[in-house]
Amino acid sequence: MNIGQAAGRAGLRTKTIRYYEDIGLLKPARRANGFRDYAERDVHELRFIARARGLGFSVEECRHLLELYRDTGRASAEVRETAAVHIEAIRSKIGELRAMERTLARLIDECAGDARPDCPILDELAAGESRRA
């Protein structure tokens, strides 16, 4: 199938698929005329990548997961470790986002939001420091 058909079946844009090819995540067969020829396996792997990206895995993590997926002799322990490292990064990011939320909520509460020019939000940004909520 051509790239447009593969894109439709995988739920991705053709530009995204070309990018995945450019960085070596996927290598479809080529027809005699040089056009890409996607097989069912390619579409399946594109969906795999899309699901992994949807879970926040980086392109390099997707590359590693794809290598593990393609290796039928893999140890599931390595897959589990990759996922465990990723979830720890997610949890760390959630903590950072919660801290940002608390800081912004505090600043919004401190701001009168009236016609006066005084603004604790701008003062905080100008100070270059953030106080912990």
Residue, then its C-alpha position, 0 to 999 in steps of 0.5 A: m500500500n502507499i503512504g497515504q493508505a498506510a497513514g489512514r490505516a495507522g491514524l497518522r499524517t504522512k509527514t509523521i510517517r516520513y519523519y519516522e522513516d527519516i530517523g530510521l524507526l521504520k523502513p518500508a519496502r520500495r517498489a521498482n519505481g522507488f515508491r514506498d510499499y507499506a505492508e501490514r507489518d509496517v502499519h502495525e508498527l506505526r500504530f505501535i509507535a503512535r500508542a507509545r508516543g501517546l503514552g509519552f515515550s520519546v522517539e528514542e524510547c520508541r526506538h528501543l521498544l520497537e527493537l524489543y518488540r521485534d526481538t522475539g527472544r527478548a526478556s520482558a524484564e527489559v521492557r518492564e524496566t523501560a516502562a518503569v523508568h518512564i513512569e518515574a519520569i512522568r511522576s516527577k513531571i506531575g510533581e513539578l506541574r503541581a508545584m507550578e500550579r500551587t505557585l500560580a494559584r497563590l499568585i492569582d490569589e494575591c493579585a487584586g486584579d483591579a485597575r491599579p498597576d501593582c501586580p504580584i504575578l509580575d513582581e514574582l516573574a521579575a524577581g526570577e525566584s519562585r516561592r514554594a506554595 
